[in-house]
C-alpha cells in the first residue's frame, strides 16, 4: 500500500491524515491544537505539525499542506519571524484595503488584475498596516509567506527555497489571476520595500521539494482549495463549509469578475478557478446562541426545531465580529422582532436561520456572478453536524443539499494533491466519497426575505 500524508494547518488546529494513495481511505489521523487569536506566533504551527504529522511522516511517500488563507508571515533576512502572523480574520487593516484599491485605480481595475477586490483579510492589506503602524517591522522584513508556505518549508529538506501554489497565492492581493503570475510590485507598494516571494509551480501536480526523509513534497494550497479537491468538486459544484468562517465555493472553468467584491475570484488547486464568498461569522453564531440560552448544541437544535419558520417574526443579523460578506468590518449583531411572546425556541430558531440565510446569500452571489446554477450543493464543516442546520438548510436554501460524511476535507484534499504529485498524471486520482446523503425540505422563502430586509435596513450601521 502506498501512503500519502495530507496536512491541514487551520485557524484552530493541525490535522494530519495518512491516506491510501490508490483509494483515498484514511489509515490514521492525528491532530494538535493552535493558539487562539487573530494574531499568532507562526512557530506555534510548526510545533503543532511536528506533534500531529511528525509520527506519520516516515510512512508517507508524498506530503502536501493545506493551510488557512491570507495569513501574513513576515521573515527577516535570516528567515526568522519578524512579528506575529496576522490571520485572515484580523480586520484591523480594513482602512488599508480601501486605500490600496484606490491606489490600484479603483475596484474594476483591482479586480481586473487580481480577480478579487481587496478586503481586510487579504495579505497585502496587512502588509500596508505593518507599514503604517509598525515601520520598524516593515524595515526588517525581507520575505512574506502564507501559512501553508511556512509549514511546507518546515517539512522540506534543509536548503529548500520557499514555495507556494496559485490557489493560495490568489488570495494575497499581489498575485494576478489575469496574468497567472506574481505582481511583486504590488507587494512592494503595500509595505514600502521589495519582498522575496515564494516560488510558484509550473503545473498543479509539480513536485516542489523533498522532505528530509526523501518523500515527495507537493505545492500545497489554501484551505478552501484543499477542501474542493478533497470533495472531488467538478465545475458547477458548490460546497458550503460551516467552520470558524462560512465559505461558499464553486469550481469554475471561467475566471470570475465581480468588482463589488462580494465574490472573490480565487484560483483553485487544479488549474481552474474557485469563486467564493466568505463570512467571518459561521459556527460561532451557533455557539453564541447556545451560550445565550445556556444549553448544549443538541438542545439548541431541539429548541430551534420546536419553533416555526421565521421564528414568529424574530430575525438576527449575525455580524457579531464584523463581517466580510457583505464587507462590514465594523458591524455588530442585530436582533429584531422581539415581543413579550418571544420564546427560547424562537431565539434558537432565529440564530440557526441567520446562519443559513447568510450562507444562502453567498450561494446566490456565486450564481449571479458565474451565471451558473449550482449543479450540486454539499454541506461540510463542524457546524454541519447540527441537527437543526441539517433539517433547515434545504428549506432556507430552497434546494436539496448533500450532507457529506464527517471528514477532514482540507487534509484529505492535501493528501489527494500529494498522491497526484507522486503519480505525475494529468488529473488527480479519483477517490470515491461514500456515505453522503441528500437532505430535502419544503422551501421557506419568507425567512430569507425577512433576513434580507433586515440587512438592507442596517446598511451603513457598520
C-alpha angles and dihedrals in degrees: 000000000000111000129202129188124226119190129195113197097188134170093269106030151343116260121190125192125191104206139186103247093213100050108016091239112155109236099179137359132199135172144186130194128248127214118267123247143073090262117053137169099247091214086076087068090056092053089049094050090049089053097043104033103022096084090049100046099085091056095053126088093194136021137193134177128218114193145179110282129243100014114147117229110181118196131188127225091281093052093254123140112265098196138343113295116261107224132217092261095055103106100181090105095062093112090050091053090055091049093050091052090054091048090052091056101266138299099305093050092046094049092042090060105031101029091232138062112246118250133170091275094065120099096234093058088054090050089054091048089055090049091051101039106024108030093165090059090047090053092052094049118105102163140016127212135181118238094259091048091054093051093044091052090052090056094046125095115268114279095031115144115232116268139181140170135252093251097061092032090059089068096057103080092235101072118088116219086188093059096025089228144097118275097208092177089066091055089048092049090051098054101022099244138063116272132196112243126204122262118265124219122247090222131016093245095049119134103239101183145328130255120242086263093053100256119145112261115207125204095262120208146213120299096252093049089048092052091051089052092046092052092047091235117189128199109298095022116123127203123198112201118193106196133115084318127029113238129187110187131177125192109228137181089208127072106245123228121199115156090183088071094227091117118044113214101219126168118238132224096261104054095272129094134264111207106194146178119207133193124198091213118061127118088014087069089064090044091051091051092047092050094046092053095038095234140122121259091256090052090049089056092049092051093047093049090050091063127069134255107286093023092251091299099317113135130181128200098200102205093133097148098029117273141253099195101067094024101244105134094170098045126116134200120288123201118189141169097051118157135170086266095057111122136202086252091057092050092050090048091049092054094050093044091048091056092049094044090053089053092044088058088053093054091046090053091052090051092050096048098043097036087224124122108222112263092203134001116209125191120213140156137071094292090057089070090072111109091215092051091051094049097042101039097082090045095052095038091046095224141075113281128206113224109211117215116259109282147133097254098176091055090042090052090050089051090051090051090050090051089049092052090047092051096042092210126150093248132033118261117275112243120183116233105213129187100041118142135196121242120204135177140154111279118254101200092166091067093058092043091055091048093051091048090055091048090052093048093052097046108129095026091105 
